[in-house]
């Protein structure tokens, strides 16, 4: 499972504005609904339900909110760089400014987990995340993510 399999260029938000976790999830839901032709409320409810199980804030300013939707065709990813970090109840209590949203079909068990693992591996590289934080150009962010998505997994582990 590679990033280029789940992320398209119009699903990169380079300077998203949100002042809270809830507002961030609402803005992501709104954007995902537009890009992937989904029902905004359904996306938001799925994300909120998943957050109730435990925060998807994985530390170091990163969050990977995710959920499964009935009727969804394939895995869909969306990346957002926030203009200002927001509190997200992350495991390290640090605010979040880089977010990778992952939506999967209800029946996508192993593929969903593989995609989560791949995204997590890529975003674990601090130098890479600093590059993402260093630009507010959506094309540049997309290019960085595609380049990282082409890096073999063993090289990513060595870089982390």
mmCIF file of the C-alpha atoms, coordinates in Angstrom:
data_MODEL
# 
_entry.id   MODEL 
# 
loop_
_atom_site.group_PDB 
_atom_site.id 
_atom_site.type_symbol 
_atom_site.label_atom_id 
_atom_site.label_alt_id 
_atom_site.label_comp_id 
_atom_site.label_asym_id 
_atom_site.label_entity_id 
_atom_site.label_seq_id 
_atom_site.pdbx_PDB_ins_code 
_atom_site.Cartn_x 
_atom_site.Cartn_y 
_atom_site.Cartn_z 
_atom_site.occupancy 
_atom_site.B_iso_or_equiv 
_atom_site.pdbx_formal_charge 
_atom_site.auth_seq_id 
_atom_site.auth_comp_id 
_atom_site.auth_asym_id 
_atom_site.auth_atom_id 
_atom_site.pdbx_PDB_model_num 
ATOM 1   C CA . UNK A 1 1   ? 0.000   0.000  0.000  1.00 0.00 ? 1   UNK A CA 1 
ATOM 2   C CA . UNK A 1 2   ? 1.571   3.272  -1.137 1.00 0.00 ? 2   UNK A CA 1 
ATOM 3   C CA . UNK A 1 3   ? 0.570   6.887  -0.614 1.00 0.00 ? 3   UNK A CA 1 
ATOM 4   C CA . UNK A 1 4   ? 0.005   7.381  -4.358 1.00 0.00 ? 4   UNK A CA 1 
ATOM 5   C CA . UNK A 1 5   ? -2.685  4.675  -4.159 1.00 0.00 ? 5   UNK A CA 1 
ATOM 6   C CA . UNK A 1 6   ? -4.773  6.707  -1.701 1.00 0.00 ? 6   UNK A CA 1 
ATOM 7   C CA . UNK A 1 7   ? -3.849  10.403 -2.111 1.00 0.00 ? 7   UNK A CA 1 
ATOM 8   C CA . UNK A 1 8   ? -4.763  12.618 -5.043 1.00 0.00 ? 8   UNK A CA 1 
ATOM 9   C CA . UNK A 1 9   ? -3.481  16.123 -5.684 1.00 0.00 ? 9   UNK A CA 1 
ATOM 10  C CA . UNK A 1 10  ? -6.760  17.903 -4.911 1.00 0.00 ? 10  UNK A CA 1 
ATOM 11  C CA . UNK A 1 11  ? -6.822  16.198 -1.493 1.00 0.00 ? 11  UNK A CA 1 
ATOM 12  C CA . UNK A 1 12  ? -3.930  18.295 -0.138 1.00 0.00 ? 12  UNK A CA 1 
ATOM 13  C CA . UNK A 1 13  ? -4.846  21.280 2.031  1.00 0.00 ? 13  UNK A CA 1 
ATOM 14  C CA . UNK A 1 14  ? -1.789  23.475 2.513  1.00 0.00 ? 14  UNK A CA 1 
ATOM 15  C CA . UNK A 1 15  ? -3.048  25.989 5.063  1.00 0.00 ? 15  UNK A CA 1 
ATOM 16  C CA . UNK A 1 16  ? -6.165  24.765 6.829  1.00 0.00 ? 16  UNK A CA 1 
ATOM 17  C CA . UNK A 1 17  ? -7.598  27.012 9.525  1.00 0.00 ? 17  UNK A CA 1 
ATOM 18  C CA . UNK A 1 18  ? -9.096  25.464 12.664 1.00 0.00 ? 18  UNK A CA 1 
ATOM 19  C CA . UNK A 1 19  ? -9.129  26.562 16.291 1.00 0.00 ? 19  UNK A CA 1 
ATOM 20  C CA . UNK A 1 20  ? -10.093 23.267 17.932 1.00 0.00 ? 20  UNK A CA 1 
ATOM 21  C CA . UNK A 1 21  ? -10.059 19.530 17.383 1.00 0.00 ? 21  UNK A CA 1 
ATOM 22  C CA . UNK A 1 22  ? -13.782 19.504 16.667 1.00 0.00 ? 22  UNK A CA 1 
ATOM 23  C CA . UNK A 1 23  ? -13.496 22.324 14.143 1.00 0.00 ? 23  UNK A CA 1 
ATOM 24  C CA . UNK A 1 24  ? -10.541 20.564 12.512 1.00 0.00 ? 24  UNK A CA 1 
ATOM 25  C CA . UNK A 1 25  ? -12.573 17.378 12.103 1.00 0.00 ? 25  UNK A CA 1 
ATOM 26  C CA . UNK A 1 26  ? -15.475 19.429 10.716 1.00 0.00 ? 26  UNK A CA 1 
ATOM 27  C CA . UNK A 1 27  ? -13.216 21.167 8.177  1.00 0.00 ? 27  UNK A CA 1 
ATOM 28  C CA . UNK A 1 28  ? -11.635 17.859 7.137  1.00 0.00 ? 28  UNK A CA 1 
ATOM 29  C CA . UNK A 1 29  ? -15.102 16.321 6.763  1.00 0.00 ? 29  UNK A CA 1 
ATOM 30  C CA . UNK A 1 30  ? -16.253 19.242 4.625  1.00 0.00 ? 30  UNK A CA 1 
ATOM 31  C CA . UNK A 1 31  ? -13.171 19.028 2.398  1.00 0.00 ? 31  UNK A CA 1 
ATOM 32  C CA . UNK A 1 32  ? -13.377 15.230 2.097  1.00 0.00 ? 32  UNK A CA 1 
ATOM 33  C CA . UNK A 1 33  ? -17.068 15.436 1.213  1.00 0.00 ? 33  UNK A CA 1 
ATOM 34  C CA . UNK A 1 34  ? -16.254 17.809 -1.632 1.00 0.00 ? 34  UNK A CA 1 
ATOM 35  C CA . UNK A 1 35  ? -13.235 15.953 -2.996 1.00 0.00 ? 35  UNK A CA 1 
ATOM 36  C CA . UNK A 1 36  ? -14.593 12.403 -2.675 1.00 0.00 ? 36  UNK A CA 1 
ATOM 37  C CA . UNK A 1 37  ? -18.320 13.127 -3.217 1.00 0.00 ? 37  UNK A CA 1 
ATOM 38  C CA . UNK A 1 38  ? -19.352 11.984 0.253  1.00 0.00 ? 38  UNK A CA 1 
ATOM 39  C CA . UNK A 1 39  ? -21.895 13.125 2.826  1.00 0.00 ? 39  UNK A CA 1 
ATOM 40  C CA . UNK A 1 40  ? -20.137 15.610 5.128  1.00 0.00 ? 40  UNK A CA 1 
ATOM 41  C CA . UNK A 1 41  ? -22.132 14.682 8.225  1.00 0.00 ? 41  UNK A CA 1 
ATOM 42  C CA . UNK A 1 42  ? -21.448 10.970 7.725  1.00 0.00 ? 42  UNK A CA 1 
ATOM 43  C CA . UNK A 1 43  ? -17.683 11.595 7.474  1.00 0.00 ? 43  UNK A CA 1 
ATOM 44  C CA . UNK A 1 44  ? -17.728 13.827 10.566 1.00 0.00 ? 44  UNK A CA 1 
ATOM 45  C CA . UNK A 1 45  ? -19.747 11.304 12.602 1.00 0.00 ? 45  UNK A CA 1 
ATOM 46  C CA . UNK A 1 46  ? -17.353 8.465  11.697 1.00 0.00 ? 46  UNK A CA 1 
ATOM 47  C CA . UNK A 1 47  ? -14.303 10.560 12.644 1.00 0.00 ? 47  UNK A CA 1 
ATOM 48  C CA . UNK A 1 48  ? -15.877 11.701 15.910 1.00 0.00 ? 48  UNK A CA 1 
ATOM 49  C CA . UNK A 1 49  ? -16.866 8.135  16.766 1.00 0.00 ? 49  UNK A CA 1 
ATOM 50  C CA . UNK A 1 50  ? -13.273 6.979  16.207 1.00 0.00 ? 50  UNK A CA 1 
ATOM 51  C CA . UNK A 1 51  ? -11.873 9.827  18.352 1.00 0.00 ? 51  UNK A CA 1 
ATOM 52  C CA . UNK A 1 52  ? -14.128 8.729  21.228 1.00 0.00 ? 52  UNK A CA 1 
ATOM 53  C CA . UNK A 1 53  ? -12.211 5.427  21.274 1.00 0.00 ? 53  UNK A CA 1 
ATOM 54  C CA . UNK A 1 54  ? -8.948  7.320  21.750 1.00 0.00 ? 54  UNK A CA 1 
ATOM 55  C CA . UNK A 1 55  ? -7.163  10.199 20.141 1.00 0.00 ? 55  UNK A CA 1 
ATOM 56  C CA . UNK A 1 56  ? -5.633  9.681  16.713 1.00 0.00 ? 56  UNK A CA 1 
ATOM 57  C CA . UNK A 1 57  ? -3.043  12.314 17.640 1.00 0.00 ? 57  UNK A CA 1 
ATOM 58  C CA . UNK A 1 58  ? 0.091   10.172 17.404 1.00 0.00 ? 58  UNK A CA 1 
ATOM 59  C CA . UNK A 1 59  ? 2.583   12.703 18.764 1.00 0.00 ? 59  UNK A CA 1 
ATOM 60  C CA . UNK A 1 60  ? 5.143   15.141 17.362 1.00 0.00 ? 60  UNK A CA 1 
ATOM 61  C CA . UNK A 1 61  ? 2.391   17.373 15.970 1.00 0.00 ? 61  UNK A CA 1 
ATOM 62  C CA . UNK A 1 62  ? 0.807   14.600 13.897 1.00 0.00 ? 62  UNK A CA 1 
ATOM 63  C CA . UNK A 1 63  ? -2.696  13.173 13.746 1.00 0.00 ? 63  UNK A CA 1 
ATOM 64  C CA . UNK A 1 64  ? -4.085  10.394 11.577 1.00 0.00 ? 64  UNK A CA 1 
ATOM 65  C CA . UNK A 1 65  ? -7.871  10.544 11.968 1.00 0.00 ? 65  UNK A CA 1 
ATOM 66  C CA . UNK A 1 66  ? -9.514  7.629  10.212 1.00 0.00 ? 66  UNK A CA 1 
ATOM 67  C CA . UNK A 1 67  ? -12.739 5.747  9.832  1.00 0.00 ? 67  UNK A CA 1 
ATOM 68  C CA . UNK A 1 68  ? -14.695 3.265  7.760  1.00 0.00 ? 68  UNK A CA 1 
ATOM 69  C CA . UNK A 1 69  ? -17.673 4.291  5.664  1.00 0.00 ? 69  UNK A CA 1 
ATOM 70  C CA . UNK A 1 70  ? -20.386 2.115  4.164  1.00 0.00 ? 70  UNK A CA 1 
ATOM 71  C CA . UNK A 1 71  ? -20.509 2.262  0.385  1.00 0.00 ? 71  UNK A CA 1 
ATOM 72  C CA . UNK A 1 72  ? -17.084 3.847  -0.038 1.00 0.00 ? 72  UNK A CA 1 
ATOM 73  C CA . UNK A 1 73  ? -15.175 2.643  -3.087 1.00 0.00 ? 73  UNK A CA 1 
ATOM 74  C CA . UNK A 1 74  ? -11.537 2.131  -2.114 1.00 0.00 ? 74  UNK A CA 1 
ATOM 75  C CA . UNK A 1 75  ? -9.264  3.912  0.341  1.00 0.00 ? 75  UNK A CA 1 
ATOM 76  C CA . UNK A 1 76  ? -9.107  7.708  0.275  1.00 0.00 ? 76  UNK A CA 1 
ATOM 77  C CA . UNK A 1 77  ? -6.518  9.925  1.911  1.00 0.00 ? 77  UNK A CA 1 
ATOM 78  C CA . UNK A 1 78  ? -6.375  13.654 2.530  1.00 0.00 ? 78  UNK A CA 1 
ATOM 79  C CA . UNK A 1 79  ? -3.439  15.616 3.902  1.00 0.00 ? 79  UNK A CA 1 
ATOM 80  C CA . UNK A 1 80  ? -3.775  18.911 5.755  1.00 0.00 ? 80  UNK A CA 1 
ATOM 81  C CA . UNK A 1 81  ? -1.124  21.294 7.017  1.00 0.00 ? 81  UNK A CA 1 
ATOM 82  C CA . UNK A 1 82  ? -2.703  23.607 9.574  1.00 0.00 ? 82  UNK A CA 1 
ATOM 83  C CA . UNK A 1 83  ? -1.907  27.313 9.577  1.00 0.00 ? 83  UNK A CA 1 
ATOM 84  C CA . UNK A 1 84  ? -1.688  27.114 13.398 1.00 0.00 ? 84  UNK A CA 1 
ATOM 85  C CA . UNK A 1 85  ? -1.438  24.014 15.620 1.00 0.00 ? 85  UNK A CA 1 
ATOM 86  C CA . UNK A 1 86  ? -4.534  22.950 17.570 1.00 0.00 ? 86  UNK A CA 1 
ATOM 87  C CA . UNK A 1 87  ? -4.948  20.926 20.751 1.00 0.00 ? 87  UNK A CA 1 
ATOM 88  C CA . UNK A 1 88  ? -5.857  17.371 19.744 1.00 0.00 ? 88  UNK A CA 1 
ATOM 89  C CA . UNK A 1 89  ? -5.472  15.281 22.924 1.00 0.00 ? 89  UNK A CA 1 
ATOM 90  C CA . UNK A 1 90  ? -2.401  13.695 21.321 1.00 0.00 ? 90  UNK A CA 1 
ATOM 91  C CA . UNK A 1 91  ? -0.483  11.000 23.184 1.00 0.00 ? 91  UNK A CA 1 
ATOM 92  C CA . UNK A 1 92  ? 2.372   13.456 23.901 1.00 0.00 ? 92  UNK A CA 1 
ATOM 93  C CA . UNK A 1 93  ? -0.019  16.332 24.802 1.00 0.00 ? 93  UNK A CA 1 
ATOM 94  C CA . UNK A 1 94  ? 1.470   18.434 21.968 1.00 0.00 ? 94  UNK A CA 1 
ATOM 95  C CA . UNK A 1 95  ? -0.759  20.359 19.549 1.00 0.00 ? 95  UNK A CA 1 
ATOM 96  C CA . UNK A 1 96  ? -1.229  19.032 16.016 1.00 0.00 ? 96  UNK A CA 1 
ATOM 97  C CA . UNK A 1 97  ? -0.351  20.825 12.783 1.00 0.00 ? 97  UNK A CA 1 
ATOM 98  C CA . UNK A 1 98  ? 0.020   17.937 10.279 1.00 0.00 ? 98  UNK A CA 1 
ATOM 99  C CA . UNK A 1 99  ? -2.971  15.696 9.626  1.00 0.00 ? 99  UNK A CA 1 
ATOM 100 C CA . UNK A 1 100 ? -3.461  12.730 7.329  1.00 0.00 ? 100 UNK A CA 1 
ATOM 101 C CA . UNK A 1 101 ? -7.118  11.725 7.055  1.00 0.00 ? 101 UNK A CA 1 
ATOM 102 C CA . UNK A 1 102 ? -7.776  8.153  5.960  1.00 0.00 ? 102 UNK A CA 1 
ATOM 103 C CA . UNK A 1 103 ? -11.207 6.889  4.923  1.00 0.00 ? 103 UNK A CA 1 
ATOM 104 C CA . UNK A 1 104 ? -11.801 3.233  4.098  1.00 0.00 ? 104 UNK A CA 1 
ATOM 105 C CA . UNK A 1 105 ? -14.701 1.045  3.017  1.00 0.00 ? 105 UNK A CA 1 
ATOM 106 C CA . UNK A 1 106 ? -16.328 -0.885 5.863  1.00 0.00 ? 106 UNK A CA 1 
ATOM 107 C CA . UNK A 1 107 ? -14.967 -4.169 4.526  1.00 0.00 ? 107 UNK A CA 1 
ATOM 108 C CA . UNK A 1 108 ? -11.342 -2.945 4.170  1.00 0.00 ? 108 UNK A CA 1 
ATOM 109 C CA . UNK A 1 109 ? -9.749  -4.728 7.124  1.00 0.00 ? 109 UNK A CA 1 
ATOM 110 C CA . UNK A 1 110 ? -6.131  -5.458 6.173  1.00 0.00 ? 110 UNK A CA 1 
ATOM 111 C CA . UNK A 1 111 ? -5.881  -2.710 3.532  1.00 0.00 ? 111 UNK A CA 1 
ATOM 112 C CA . UNK A 1 112 ? -7.007  -0.097 6.056  1.00 0.00 ? 112 UNK A CA 1 
ATOM 113 C CA . UNK A 1 113 ? -4.380  -1.253 8.542  1.00 0.00 ? 113 UNK A CA 1 
ATOM 114 C CA . UNK A 1 114 ? -1.642  -1.371 5.875  1.00 0.00 ? 114 UNK A CA 1 
ATOM 115 C CA . UNK A 1 115 ? -2.484  2.177  4.797  1.00 0.00 ? 115 UNK A CA 1 
ATOM 116 C CA . UNK A 1 116 ? -2.411  3.409  8.408  1.00 0.00 ? 116 UNK A CA 1 
ATOM 117 C CA . UNK A 1 117 ? 0.962   1.741  8.940  1.00 0.00 ? 117 UNK A CA 1 
ATOM 118 C CA . UNK A 1 118 ? 2.405   3.244  5.738  1.00 0.00 ? 118 UNK A CA 1 
ATOM 119 C CA . UNK A 1 119 ? 1.219   6.761  6.570  1.00 0.00 ? 119 UNK A CA 1 
ATOM 120 C CA . UNK A 1 120 ? 2.550   6.404  10.100 1.00 0.00 ? 120 UNK A CA 1 
ATOM 121 C CA . UNK A 1 121 ? 5.963   5.242  8.851  1.00 0.00 ? 121 UNK A CA 1 
ATOM 122 C CA . UNK A 1 122 ? 6.287   8.141  6.431  1.00 0.00 ? 122 UNK A CA 1 
ATOM 123 C CA . UNK A 1 123 ? 5.238   10.778 8.963  1.00 0.00 ? 123 UNK A CA 1 
ATOM 124 C CA . UNK A 1 124 ? 7.517   9.386  11.674 1.00 0.00 ? 124 UNK A CA 1 
ATOM 125 C CA . UNK A 1 125 ? 10.518  10.963 9.889  1.00 0.00 ? 125 UNK A CA 1 
ATOM 126 C CA . UNK A 1 126 ? 11.036  14.303 11.679 1.00 0.00 ? 126 UNK A CA 1 
ATOM 127 C CA . UNK A 1 127 ? 13.142  15.819 8.877  1.00 0.00 ? 127 UNK A CA 1 
ATOM 128 C CA . UNK A 1 128 ? 10.418  14.966 6.379  1.00 0.00 ? 128 UNK A CA 1 
ATOM 129 C CA . UNK A 1 129 ? 7.747   16.549 8.583  1.00 0.00 ? 129 UNK A CA 1 
ATOM 130 C CA . UNK A 1 130 ? 9.838   19.721 8.830  1.00 0.00 ? 130 UNK A CA 1 
ATOM 131 C CA . UNK A 1 131 ? 9.847   19.882 5.013  1.00 0.00 ? 131 UNK A CA 1 
ATOM 132 C CA . UNK A 1 132 ? 6.055   19.582 5.058  1.00 0.00 ? 132 UNK A CA 1 
ATOM 133 C CA . UNK A 1 133 ? 5.847   22.329 7.671  1.00 0.00 ? 133 UNK A CA 1 
ATOM 134 C CA . UNK A 1 134 ? 8.207   24.505 5.639  1.00 0.00 ? 134 UNK A CA 1 
ATOM 135 C CA . UNK A 1 135 ? 5.871   25.105 2.711  1.00 0.00 ? 135 UNK A CA 1 
ATOM 136 C CA . UNK A 1 136 ? 2.296   26.217 2.266  1.00 0.00 ? 136 UNK A CA 1 
ATOM 137 C CA . UNK A 1 137 ? 2.255   25.313 -1.432 1.00 0.00 ? 137 UNK A CA 1 
ATOM 138 C CA . UNK A 1 138 ? -0.147  22.406 -2.048 1.00 0.00 ? 138 UNK A CA 1 
ATOM 139 C CA . UNK A 1 139 ? 1.767   21.228 -5.138 1.00 0.00 ? 139 UNK A CA 1 
ATOM 140 C CA . UNK A 1 140 ? 5.039   21.127 -3.192 1.00 0.00 ? 140 UNK A CA 1 
ATOM 141 C CA . UNK A 1 141 ? 3.396   19.232 -0.317 1.00 0.00 ? 141 UNK A CA 1 
ATOM 142 C CA . UNK A 1 142 ? 1.867   16.749 -2.752 1.00 0.00 ? 142 UNK A CA 1 
ATOM 143 C CA . UNK A 1 143 ? 5.249   16.244 -4.452 1.00 0.00 ? 143 UNK A CA 1 
ATOM 144 C CA . UNK A 1 144 ? 6.939   15.637 -1.086 1.00 0.00 ? 144 UNK A CA 1 
ATOM 145 C CA . UNK A 1 145 ? 4.294   13.091 -0.108 1.00 0.00 ? 145 UNK A CA 1 
ATOM 146 C CA . UNK A 1 146 ? 4.572   11.306 -3.471 1.00 0.00 ? 146 UNK A CA 1 
ATOM 147 C CA . UNK A 1 147 ? 8.354   11.184 -3.171 1.00 0.00 ? 147 UNK A CA 1 
ATOM 148 C CA . UNK A 1 148 ? 8.116   9.743  0.340  1.00 0.00 ? 148 UNK A CA 1 
ATOM 149 C CA . UNK A 1 149 ? 5.497   7.292  -0.896 1.00 0.00 ? 149 UNK A CA 1 
ATOM 150 C CA . UNK A 1 150 ? 8.008   5.987  -3.453 1.00 0.00 ? 150 UNK A CA 1 
ATOM 151 C CA . UNK A 1 151 ? 10.689  5.397  -0.826 1.00 0.00 ? 151 UNK A CA 1 
ATOM 152 C CA . UNK A 1 152 ? 11.085  1.701  0.011  1.00 0.00 ? 152 UNK A CA 1 
ATOM 153 C CA . UNK A 1 153 ? 9.876   0.830  3.504  1.00 0.00 ? 153 UNK A CA 1 
ATOM 154 C CA . UNK A 1 154 ? 13.309  -0.358 4.660  1.00 0.00 ? 154 UNK A CA 1 
ATOM 155 C CA . UNK A 1 155 ? 14.817  3.040  3.763  1.00 0.00 ? 155 UNK A CA 1 
ATOM 156 C CA . UNK A 1 156 ? 12.055  4.795  5.696  1.00 0.00 ? 156 UNK A CA 1 
ATOM 157 C CA . UNK A 1 157 ? 12.810  2.669  8.775  1.00 0.00 ? 157 UNK A CA 1 
ATOM 158 C CA . UNK A 1 158 ? 16.507  3.505  8.509  1.00 0.00 ? 158 UNK A CA 1 
ATOM 159 C CA . UNK A 1 159 ? 15.694  7.224  8.256  1.00 0.00 ? 159 UNK A CA 1 
ATOM 160 C CA . UNK A 1 160 ? 13.375  7.202  11.299 1.00 0.00 ? 160 UNK A CA 1 
# 
